[in-house]
Amino acid sequence: MNQAEWMDRYLKKVSESSEEGAEAARFAREKNIRVGMKRARRSVGAFWTLGKSLYLNKVHYTMESALEEPRATTLFVHEVRHLQQGIFTALSIYGELDAWQYEFRLYKKLTGRTLKPELEELLALSLGHDRATLRQARSLMTKFAGFWYLAWLLPLFPIHKEIAYWVTRKIF
């Protein structure tokens, strides 16, 4: 199957999975997001680029397995969430927590499975502006995905808000 056929089938599969999947697939189509497969480091399931592309990691998925695996669907929803957030929010722990919670709530809904303890704990966190909660989220992400997930590099808040916090010590 060629890339265009696969992308159509994949977006259809995601769209039919759930309301969240339908919304993510609709967004990808409306914004002409290119969806494909590329190799990345092992700690990454999928990723987005500034060039309006979204890729599943070839280390974990093939074109065929991506059409069957619920995690390939939820990773797509996660990465689209980042594209909806915008670059500054997406590249922050706040943005990651939002996307991880969206992804793994959907994963539980689709599979009915209980998640690893660190993911269940992450789902229980309140998405807000509490720095201690965001530090805990960063720790849980690293525990689940490993050091090379690189969550430790991200600011807690979108960078402009993080800089404002460090200057004023007030959360905006």
BAKOLDO-874648 format. One record per atom (N, C-alpha, C): atom name; x negated, y negated, z negated. Coordinates in pm, whole numbers. Atoms other than C-alpha are relative to their C-alpha. Example, Ala and Ser with C-alpha at 12.3 -4.5 7.8 and 13.67 -1.06 7.14 Angstrom:
2
('N', (-89, 119, 0)) ('CA', (-1230, 450, -780)) ('C', (-90, -120, 0)) ('N', (82, 119, 6)) ('CA', (-1367, 106, -714)) ('C', (77, -109, -73)) 
END
This chain:
172
('N', (-85, 117, 0)) ('CA', (0, 0, 0)) ('C', (-90, -124, 0)) ('N', (81, 121, -7)) ('CA', (-132, -345, 85)) ('C', (33, -95, -116)) ('N', (-14, 95, 111)) ('CA', (-164, -639, -156)) ('C', (138, -66, -4)) ('N', (-130, 69, -4)) ('CA', (154, -819, -42)) ('C', (113, 94, -41)) ('N', (-103, -98, 38)) ('CA', (367, -502, -71)) ('C', (-6, 27, -150)) ('N', (15, -28, 143)) ('CA', (224, -427, -413)) ('C', (53, -116, -84)) ('N', (-45, 116, 78)) ('CA', (285, -781, -539)) ('C', (151, -9, -2)) ('N', (-147, 2, -4)) ('CA', (649, -768, -423)) ('C', (57, 108, -91)) ('N', (-49, -110, 84)) ('CA', (700, -430, -591)) ('C', (-24, -29, -148)) ('N', (35, 30, 139)) ('CA', (523, -542, -908)) ('C', (93, -109, -57)) ('N', (-88, 107, 49)) ('CA', (724, -865, -940)) ('C', (144, 50, -16)) ('N', (-134, -59, 12)) ('CA', (1045, -667, -879)) ('C', (8, 85, -127)) ('N', (4, -85, 120)) ('CA', (946, -417, -1151)) ('C', (4, -86, -126)) ('N', (3, 91, 116)) ('CA', (866, -698, -1397)) ('C', (136, -66, -17)) ('N', (-129, 68, 3)) ('CA', (1187, -879, -1307)) ('C', (112, 88, -54)) ('N', (-104, -94, 43)) ('CA', (1400, -571, -1368)) ('C', (-20, 50, -143)) ('N', (32, -54, 132)) ('CA', (1232, -493, -1702)) ('C', (81, -65, -112)) ('N', (-60, 75, 111)) ('CA', (1400, -762, -1913)) ('C', (30, -142, 44)) ('N', (-26, 142, -24)) ('CA', (1524, -1118, -1930)) ('C', (-133, -78, 4)) ('N', (131, 67, 4)) ('CA', (1169, -1227, -2021)) ('C', (-79, 28, 128)) ('N', (67, -36, -124)) ('CA', (1030, -1040, -1723)) ('C', (59, -72, 120)) ('N', (-67, 70, -111)) ('CA', (1289, -1191, -1488)) ('C', (-41, -147, 2)) ('N', (41, 140, 8)) ('CA', (1200, -1540, -1611)) ('C', (-145, -18, 46)) ('N', (142, 9, -38)) ('CA', (825, -1478, -1569)) ('C', (-17, 21, 150)) ('N', (10, -27, -144)) ('CA', (867, -1331, -1218)) ('C', (55, -118, 80)) ('N', (-59, 116, -67)) ('CA', (1091, -1622, -1117)) ('C', (-99, -117, 0)) ('N', (100, 107, 11)) ('CA', (829, -1870, -1243)) ('C', (-115, 25, 97)) ('N', (112, -34, -88)) ('CA', (552, -1688, -1054)) ('C', (37, -23, 147)) ('N', (-43, 20, -139)) ('CA', (752, -1694, -731)) ('C', (17, -149, 32)) ('N', (-24, 143, -22)) ('CA', (859, -2059, -768)) ('C', (-130, -79, 10)) ('N', (127, 73, 3)) ('CA', (503, -2173, -839)) ('C', (-106, 59, 93)) ('N', (92, -67, -93)) ('CA', (347, -1946, -575)) ('C', (-127, 50, -69)) ('N', (111, -58, 75)) ('CA', (128, -1772, -831)) ('C', (-43, 128, 73)) ('N', (54, -121, -63)) ('CA', (-96, -1513, -666)) ('C', (-21, 103, -111)) ('N', (15, -108, 98)) ('CA', (-84, -1182, -854)) ('C', (-84, 109, 64)) ('N', (87, -103, -55)) ('CA', (-356, -924, -808)) ('C', (-72, 78, -107)) ('N', (82, -83, 88)) ('CA', (-614, -695, -959)) ('C', (-145, -43, 16)) ('N', (143, 31, 0)) ('CA', (-970, -789, -1055)) ('C', (-64, 62, -123)) ('N', (77, -56, 112)) ('CA', (-1236, -642, -1276)) ('C', (-36, -112, -98)) ('N', (39, 93, 107)) ('CA', (-1301, -818, -1610)) ('C', (-59, 83, -114)) ('N', (57, -74, 112)) ('CA', (-1466, -729, -1939)) ('C', (110, 83, -67)) ('N', (-90, -100, 56)) ('CA', (-1305, -440, -2126)) ('C', (103, -57, -99)) ('N', (-89, 56, 102)) ('CA', (-1149, -657, -2400)) ('C', (117, -79, 59)) ('N', (-102, 80, -68)) ('CA', (-928, -832, -2142)) ('C', (96, 93, 75)) ('N', (-99, -78, -72)) ('CA', (-603, -679, -2017)) ('C', (41, -66, 130)) ('N', (-38, 80, -116)) ('CA', (-514, -957, -1776)) ('C', (-50, -142, -24)) ('N', (44, 138, 16)) ('CA', (-609, -1318, -1711)) ('C', (56, -89, 110)) ('N', (-47, 99, -96)) ('CA', (-505, -1636, -1531)) ('C', (-117, -89, 39)) ('N', (104, 94, -44)) ('CA', (-710, -1889, -1337)) ('C', (63, -136, 28)) ('N', (-46, 135, -32)) ('CA', (-686, -2259, -1270)) ('C', (56, -8, 142)) ('N', (-45, -2, -139)) ('CA', (-627, -2174, -905)) ('C', (134, 66, 21)) ('N', (-135, -59, -8)) ('CA', (-273, -2046, -977)) ('C', (-3, 146, 39)) ('N', (7, -145, -20)) ('CA', (-370, -1681, -985)) ('C', (11, 70, -134)) ('N', (-14, -83, 119)) ('CA', (-298, -1407, -1233)) ('C', (-47, 140, 40)) ('N', (56, -131, -34)) ('CA', (-488, -1079, -1241)) ('C', (13, 99, -116)) ('N', (11, -111, 93)) ('CA', (-452, -746, -1416)) ('C', (-143, 52, 12)) ('N', (137, -49, 2)) ('CA', (-787, -598, -1516)) ('C', (-8, 139, 62)) ('N', (20, -129, -67)) ('CA', (-897, -318, -1281)) ('C', (-63, 105, -92)) ('N', (58, -95, 96)) ('CA', (-1079, -160, -1576)) ('C', (112, 84, -62)) ('N', (-112, -67, 68)) ('CA', (-737, -69, -1722)) ('C', (113, 45, 92)) ('N', (-116, -25, -86)) ('CA', (-494, -62, -1427)) ('C', (-40, 21, 145)) ('N', (4, -12, -145)) ('CA', (-458, 51, -1070)) ('C', (131, -59, 51)) ('N', (-127, 50, -55)) ('CA', (-188, -74, -835)) ('C', (116, 91, -40)) ('N', (-105, -96, 32)) ('CA', (6, 243, -904)) ('C', (35, -3, -149)) ('N', (-28, -4, 144)) ('CA', (-31, 245, -1283)) ('C', (67, -129, -48)) ('N', (-61, 127, 38)) ('CA', (66, -124, -1304)) ('C', (151, 0, 24)) ('N', (-144, -10, -27)) ('CA', (405, -30, -1160)) ('C', (72, 88, -101)) ('N', (-59, -93, 96)) ('CA', (461, 227, -1436)) ('C', (-20, -39, -146)) ('N', (37, 29, 139)) ('CA', (295, 95, -1753)) ('C', (76, -120, -56)) ('N', (-66, 115, 62)) ('CA', (509, -124, -1982)) ('C', (-98, -110, -40)) ('N', (99, 101, 41)) ('CA', (191, -297, -2101)) ('C', (-39, -88, 118)) ('N', (30, 82, -117)) ('CA', (121, -414, -1745)) ('C', (109, -105, 22)) ('N', (-110, 95, -8)) ('CA', (461, -581, -1751)) ('C', (-14, -107, -107)) ('N', (7, 98, 109)) ('CA', (412, -744, -2090)) ('C', (-123, -88, 11)) ('N', (117, 84, -24)) ('CA', (63, -864, -2000)) ('C', (31, -108, 103)) ('N', (-40, 99, -100)) ('CA', (210, -1035, -1695)) ('C', (80, -112, -67)) ('N', (-83, 98, 70)) ('CA', (469, -1207, -1916)) ('C', (-88, -90, -88)) ('N', (94, 74, 84)) ('CA', (187, -1311, -2155)) ('C', (-75, -104, 83)) ('N', (80, 92, -81)) ('CA', (-24, -1466, -1878)) ('C', (85, -108, 65)) ('N', (-90, 103, -53)) ('CA', (272, -1644, -1720)) ('C', (33, -101, -110)) ('N', (-26, 91, 112)) ('CA', (345, -1788, -2063)) ('C', (-112, -105, -9)) ('N', (111, 94, 1)) ('CA', (-3, -1943, -2056)) ('C', (12, -101, 114)) ('N', (-15, 91, -113)) ('CA', (60, -2089, -1711)) ('C', (112, -101, -27)) ('N', (-109, 92, 36)) ('CA', (385, -2240, -1844)) ('C', (-45, -100, -107)) ('N', (47, 87, 108)) ('CA', (205, -2384, -2148)) ('C', (-86, -115, 51)) ('N', (98, 98, -46)) ('CA', (-53, -2574, -1947)) ('C', (-137, 34, -58)) ('N', (137, -40, 31)) ('CA', (-430, -2549, -1973)) ('C', (-39, -30, -144)) ('N', (47, 36, 134)) ('CA', (-482, -2732, -2304)) ('C', (63, 86, -109)) ('N', (-65, -87, 99)) ('CA', (-225, -2531, -2499)) ('C', (-46, 144, 20)) ('N', (40, -138, -29)) ('CA', (-319, -2205, -2326)) ('C', (-139, 32, -55)) ('N', (137, -22, 50)) ('CA', (-683, -2250, -2430)) ('C', (-13, -43, -145)) ('N', (3, 26, 144)) ('CA', (-606, -2271, -2800)) ('C', (58, 122, -73)) ('N', (-58, -109, 79)) ('CA', (-522, -2028, -3077)) ('C', (150, -16, -11)) ('N', (-145, 25, 3)) ('CA', (-179, -2191, -3101)) ('C', (65, 60, 125)) ('N', (-53, -54, -126)) ('CA', (-118, -2105, -2733)) ('C', (-11, 151, 8)) ('N', (18, -147, 1)) ('CA', (-259, -1755, -2775)) ('C', (101, 66, -93)) ('N', (-96, -60, 93)) ('CA', (-41, -1686, -3079)) ('C', (139, 3, 63)) ('N', (-129, 4, -68)) ('CA', (267, -1796, -2885)) ('C', (9, 111, 105)) ('N', (-2, -100, -108)) ('CA', (174, -1574, -2588)) ('C', (-7, 142, -54)) ('N', (8, -135, 59)) ('CA', (74, -1273, -2803)) ('C', (133, 40, -61)) ('N', (-127, -34, 61)) ('CA', (399, -1290, -2998)) ('C', (106, 29, 107)) ('N', (-95, -21, -111)) ('CA', (602, -1320, -2677)) ('C', (-24, 135, 65)) ('N', (36, -127, -63)) ('CA', (414, -1027, -2523)) ('C', (37, 120, -86)) ('N', (-18, -121, 80)) ('CA', (428, -786, -2814)) ('C', (142, 17, -53)) ('N', (-144, -17, 30)) ('CA', (790, -858, -2907)) ('C', (67, 68, 119)) ('N', (-54, -65, -120)) ('CA', (873, -766, -2549)) ('C', (-46, 145, 8)) ('N', (51, -137, -4)) ('CA', (650, -457, -2567)) ('C', (81, 90, -94)) ('N', (-80, -78, 94)) ('CA', (838, -338, -2876)) ('C', (141, 23, 54)) ('N', (-134, -9, -57)) ('CA', (1170, -409, -2705)) ('C', (5, 104, 113)) ('N', (1, -92, -115)) ('CA', (1072, -213, -2392)) ('C', (-31, 144, -39)) ('N', (45, -135, 32)) ('CA', (911, 85, -2565)) ('C', (61, 57, -127)) ('N', (-52, -46, 128)) ('CA', (1067, 102, -2911)) ('C', (-109, 48, -94)) ('N', (113, -48, 80)) ('CA', (720, 175, -3049)) ('C', (-36, -97, -112)) ('N', (60, 81, 105)) ('CA', (570, 53, -3372)) ('C', (-141, -34, 45)) ('N', (132, 46, -42)) ('CA', (256, -149, -3312)) ('C', (-104, 27, -107)) ('N', (108, -10, 98)) ('CA', (-83, -131, -3480)) ('C', (23, -105, -108)) ('N', (-27, 91, 112)) ('CA', (-79, -299, -3823)) ('C', (-39, -146, 26)) ('N', (40, 139, -24)) ('CA', (-273, -607, -3707)) ('C', (96, -72, 95)) ('N', (-98, 62, -90)) ('CA', (-18, -667, -3429)) ('C', (131, -26, -72)) ('N', (-122, 23, 78)) ('CA', (277, -623, -3664)) ('C', (-18, -122, -91)) ('N', (30, 116, 85)) ('CA', (110, -875, -3897)) ('C', (1, -128, 84)) ('N', (1, 115, -89)) ('CA', (56, -1112, -3604)) ('C', (142, -43, 36)) ('N', (-139, 32, -32)) ('CA', (425, -1090, -3512)) ('C', (73, -66, -117)) ('N', (-64, 56, 119)) ('CA', (518, -1183, -3869)) ('C', (-45, -143, -29)) ('N', (49, 136, 24)) ('CA', (317, -1508, -3856)) ('C', (98, -102, 57)) ('N', (-84, 109, -47)) ('CA', (504, -1833, -3817)) ('C', (-78, -83, 101)) ('N', (65, 84, -101)) ('CA', (418, -2020, -3497)) ('C', (25, -145, -38)) ('N', (-14, 139, 42)) ('CA', (353, -2368, -3621)) ('C', (-136, -65, -9)) ('N', (122, 82, 6)) ('CA', (89, -2620, -3715)) ('C', (-79, 20, -128)) ('N', (77, -30, 120)) ('CA', (-53, -2455, -4025)) ('C', (-135, 60, 41)) ('N', (134, -42, -43)) ('CA', (-428, -2423, -3977)) ('C', (-39, 136, -60)) ('N', (32, -129, 62)) ('CA', (-458, -2131, -4222)) ('C', (67, 115, 76)) ('N', (-72, -102, -78)) ('CA', (-197, -1936, -4024)) ('C', (-70, 23, 134)) ('N', (68, -14, -129)) ('CA', (-379, -2006, -3698)) ('C', (-136, 68, -17)) ('N', (126, -71, 26)) ('CA', (-710, -1892, -3851)) ('C', (27, 149, -20)) ('N', (-37, -140, 20)) ('CA', (-538, -1572, -3962)) ('C', (35, 66, 134)) ('N', (-34, -52, -132)) ('CA', (-400, -1526, -3610)) ('C', (-128, 29, 78)) ('N', (128, -19, -70)) ('CA', (-752, -1568, -3466)) ('C', (-67, 127, -51)) ('N', (62, -118, 61)) ('CA', (-881, -1304, -3709)) ('C', (70, 128, 46)) ('N', (-76, -118, -42)) ('CA', (-603, -1059, -3618)) ('C', (-22, 31, 147)) ('N', (26, -20, -143)) ('CA', (-659, -1111, -3245)) ('C', (-137, 65, 20)) ('N', (136, -55, -10)) ('CA', (-1030, -1041, -3289)) ('C', (-3, 143, -51)) ('N', (-5, -136, 54)) ('CA', (-956, -735, -3501)) ('C', (61, 97, 102)) ('N', (-65, -86, -97)) ('CA', (-727, -596, -3232)) ('C', (-80, 11, 130)) ('N', (62, 0, -133)) ('CA', (-911, -699, -2914)) ('C', (-152, 4, -3)) ('N', (145, -5, 11)) ('CA', (-1268, -716, -3042)) ('C', (-67, -135, 16)) ('N', (82, 122, -3)) ('CA', (-1542, -977, -3061)) ('C', (-2, -63, 139)) ('N', (13, 49, -135)) ('CA', (-1566, -1006, -2683)) ('C', (129, -53, 60)) ('N', (-122, 69, -44)) ('CA', (-1207, -1122, -2654)) ('C', (-24, -151, -4)) ('N', (48, 138, 9)) ('CA', (-1372, -1452, -2752)) ('C', (100, -99, -61)) ('N', (-94, 90, 66)) ('CA', (-1084, -1592, -2959)) ('C', (-72, -98, -92)) ('N', (77, 85, 91)) ('CA', (-1348, -1735, -3193)) ('C', (-50, -127, 70)) ('N', (43, 119, -75)) ('CA', (-1441, -1984, -2916)) ('C', (110, -105, 13)) ('N', (-112, 91, -24)) ('CA', (-1095, -2139, -2895)) ('C', (27, -91, -119)) ('N', (-43, 87, 109)) ('CA', (-987, -2442, -3097)) ('C', (134, 49, -53)) ('N', (-129, -42, 56)) ('CA', (-691, -2386, -3328)) ('C', (116, -62, 76)) ('N', (-104, 72, -74)) ('CA', (-483, -2648, -3146)) ('C', (-52, -39, 138)) ('N', (48, 54, -127)) ('CA', (-494, -2785, -2792)) ('C', (-109, -104, -29)) ('N', (122, 74, 31)) ('CA', (-827, -2966, -2769)) ('C', (24, -147, -34)) ('N', (-26, 140, 32)) ('CA', (-686, -3321, -2768)) ('C', (59, -16, -140)) ('N', (-56, 4, 136)) ('CA', (-489, -3247, -3085)) ('C', (-104, 41, -103)) ('N', (107, -43, 90)) ('CA', (-787, -3071, -3241)) ('C', (-97, -116, -26)) ('N', (90, 115, 17)) ('CA', (-1009, -3375, -3180)) ('C', (68, -106, -88)) ('N', (-73, 98, 82)) ('CA', (-742, -3606, -3323)) ('C', (4, 44, -146)) ('N', (0, -50, 137)) ('CA', (-720, -3383, -3631)) ('C', (-136, -24, -67)) ('N', (133, 16, 59)) ('CA', (-1097, -3390, -3686)) ('C', (-34, -146, -27)) ('N', (25, 142, 20)) ('CA', (-1099, -3769, -3656)) ('C', (84, -55, -116)) ('N', (-93, 59, 98)) ('CA', (-794, -3843, -3875)) ('C', (34, 91, -117)) ('N', (-42, -102, 98)) ('CA', (-743, -3520, -4073)) ('C', (152, 7, -13)) ('N', (-146, -9, -4)) ('CA', (-374, -3546, -3978)) ('C', (39, 89, 116)) ('N', (-52, -86, -107)) ('CA', (-180, -3292, -3776)) ('C', (107, -76, 75)) ('N', (-94, 72, -85)) ('CA', (7, -3443, -3484)) ('C', (99, 92, 64)) 
END
